[in-house]
Amino acid sequence: MTLSPSGASFQIVRERTRVRALFEGHDIADSNDVVVVHEEGRPPVRYFPRKDVFMVFLSQTDKVTRNPDKGDARYFTIYRDQHIVDNVAWSYETPNAPFADIAGRIAFRPEHVEFQADGHSAAETKIDDEGVDIGGRER
């Protein structure tokens, strides 16, 4: 684990497998290049490369929040099959240096999006801090 500027422990690793994000049973992201941020006291968060997110279903909102460690997050509303959920996804376009590996990637609120890793639902899998770290070393 690494210490953030605020003193919180964090680790950024790459998922070992393909991960899909589904909204109402439909793919909204599908990638073999998902980065997971593990922060002390928070659930892990998966960040998908924008190129692997079906942006046609997302619309950027005016909402911006500031995280002292990561920087400014911009939010997205999802529109899919006449279902709308405001601010369901976010992205740090230019995060602070310790979190540079999530730049431009998109994360989704897990209460609205189902994640599947290698075809298994989140209930059947567990995100841990194992895998390949950002430096490419096996953990």
Long-range contacts (C-beta under 8 A, 24 or more apart in sequence): 1-38, 1-40, 2-98, 4-39, 4-69, 4-98, 5-68, 5-69, 5-96, 5-98, 6-68, 6-69, 8-39, 8-40, 8-41, 8-69, 9-39, 9-40, 10-37, 10-38, 10-39, 10-40, 10-69, 10-98, 10-99, 11-37, 11-38, 11-129, 11-133, 12-36, 12-37, 12-38, 12-99, 12-101, 12-102, 12-133, 12-134, 13-38, 13-129, 13-130, 13-131, 13-132, 13-133, 13-134, 13-139, 14-131, 14-132, 14-133, 14-134, 15-46, 15-117, 15-131, 16-130, 16-131, 16-132, 17-117, 17-118, 18-117, 18-118, 19-46, 19-48, 19-115, 19-116, 19-117, 20-115, 20-116, 21-46, 21-48, 21-53, 21-108, 21-113, 21-114, 21-115, 22-113, 22-114, 22-115, 22-116, 23-57, 23-78, 23-80, 23-83, 23-85, 23-88, 23-112, 23-113, 23-114, 24-80, 24-81, 24-83, 25-114, 26-80, 26-81, 27-54, 28-53, 28-54, 28-57, 28-58, 28-78, 28-80, 28-108, 28-113, 29-53, 29-54, 29-106, 29-108, 35-101, 35-102, 35-105, 35-134, 36-127, 36-129, 36-131, 37-99, 37-102, 38-127, 38-129, 43-110, 44-127, 44-129, 45-107, 46-107, 46-108, 46-115, 46-127, 47-102, 47-105, 47-106, 47-107, 48-105, 48-106, 48-107, 48-108, 49-104, 49-105, 50-91, 50-104, 50-105, 50-106, 53-89, 53-106, 58-89, 58-106, 61-86, 61-87, 63-87, 65-90, 67-92, 69-96, 69-98, 69-99, 70-95, 70-96, 70-99, 70-102, 71-95, 71-96, 71-99, 76-106, 78-112, 85-112, 88-112, 88-113, 89-113, 101-134
